[in-house]
Amino acid sequence: MSIQVDQVTKRFGTFTVLNDVSLHVREGELVALLGPSGCGKTTLLRILAGLERPDQGRIFLQGTEVTDQRINERRVGFVFQHYALFRHMSVADNVAFGLTVLPRAQRPSVTRIQEKVRELLGLVQLQAMADRYPSQLSGGQRQRVALARALAVEPKLLLLDEPFGALDAKVRKELRRWLRRLHDELHITGILVTHDQEEALEVADRVVVMHQGRIEQVGTPDEVYEHPATPFVYQFLGDVNVFHGRVAQEQLAHGSVGAEAVLPSDVPDEHEVTFVRPHDLEVNRSRTNSSQLEANVRHVLAAGSRVRIELSTQESAQVIEVELTKERYRELNLREGEVVFVHPRHRRVFKLPRP
Amino acid sequence: MESINSTGSKELQWKDSLTTESPLVRRLLIAAAFLYLTFFLFVPLLAVFVEALKGGLAAYVGSFLNDDAIAAIQLTLLVAAVAVPLNALFGVAAAWAIAKFDFAGKQILITLIDMPLAVSPVISGLIYVLLFGAQGWLGPWLLENDIKIIFALPGIVLATIFVTVPFVARELIPLMQSQGREEEEAAITLGASGWQTFRRVTLPNIKWSLLYGVILCNARAMGEFGAVSVVSGHIRGLTNTMPLHVEILYNEYNAVSAFAVASLLTLLAIVTLAAKAIVERKIHSPAIVADPIAGVQAGSSR
């Protein structure tokens, strides 16, 4: 089911949660709404489900306007962060619920419902748990039951509100791979709300980055990670070093890291900010060109597949984070307190209005 | 060995004295509590039955088998049969509204529900006399239309309802607030109608607390004296409920009958307490959790 969100605005009291948001989702896509808490992503999801009404704007599902349509007519599956399983019903009854509340004429027979429940529990790998109650399941199992329950009514759209947010890191990783596989099997249009950039980048076909009630950027995981459209997206997706400074006048200040690149023309009222990812910084023991920045090694974190190094610049004592491969680290053989020279391989300069 | 043992027990004692009072204080406190309850609760309770059976079993039974007593029992049951379901219905509706919706005046509604507990029952009765009595605001109009409320069944029912409003609602509001809206939202997104959501999701989640509230509400409805006394008019065989009947008998120095009828109310109280204890246990350890585990274990051992 394709989705069209058309200039939607939502306020709670005086607080604007969604500010003129428009979005198009193609049929069969899995899209992640990514942003920090309070950015409006969950509200947008609830509006799509019909759990909230927009103050302005319209929602189209499959080309038909549903802004004023009741929830139970939308055929939307919704998975809640805290599962929202019916605590007094067994797993099987939970999954069957959506089928048993259908009007008598559309309701499948009891045996057909049982069959369907068995199928769905097989899909989420919980056949053995059919007679258990939600309180007897682990968090990951509960969320799979919630997913099976949402899929039972054969929704054309699946909405997931931070589905793995309450789970521990390992289970979360497993479940999101599993969700991706499930989506590839079922070809259901899906929208996933998350504040975890890793989750969004790994699971989704496209990522919608939201901030303060607005959409900052829409793109494939690769696009938003490699070509962030705004400083916010740059900072939100992964670690980043930020260098402030007006370039023309302060060529040699710390804003000039990697000055061999052509910098945008200088406008007096604008403020240049340079963003560099930790792994895009080149570290050398000796100066190879004049624009390199001199820094001291403050701290080395060698655990993990990559080595993280904290530097502080000699001019302004700004902390810079660098990520090196193990090989490069061994080659350099850095010790804390040593002097190194850094410059960026890639960087991005944004011009911001002067504060 | 001995020395190790003795230091061990010393440490234990020392730790014990840090966390609890000395044995003497403990025993004194427990004894005080028991004595107090025996003197103020158990002895009077016993006295009711002793007094009631003083004239022998025949006199005891005879106390119920006269027209006035039967009428009083019937009236009490009738009043409870009207007031309790109405307040249960209102309690669920109010708790639902307070827990699941945001609206202006929510705090006022919560405070209003508590009011009958803060007001003396006599005042609760007087309110209705002032409203519907012959000299009251609506009195002349009621008189013209030949509608009797005060000194009649409607007045008694109204006063009872007023006094018992809080019991169900107060029981449900905190529970429904803690349960949140998510399960209902899930039911609605799965296509359930409002009624289906209430019947299949909300009601099962609140049923034990609802029953608990109903039990307390019923006990109060049958036992209410003050408010009912003001509006009833004490007309024998017509507007006397059981508590009023007890008072009349007692004032007539008919102690055996008074205590006999009182013993019925006392029995009701005991039954209420027992039911309350059972329901409380259900609330704190839901059977739905315990049973399936047993079932699963039995299944796997086979």
Interface residues (C-beta under 8 A of the other chain):
Chain A: A49 G50 L51 I71 N72 V76 G77 F78 F80 H82 A84 L85 F86 R87 H88 M89 S90 F97 G98 V101 L102 D131 R132 Y133 S135 Q136 A146 R149 A150 A152 V153
Chain B: E182 E183 E185 A186 A187 I188 T189 L190 G191 A192 S193 Q196 R200 V201 P204 N205 P286 I288 V289 P292 I293 G295 V296
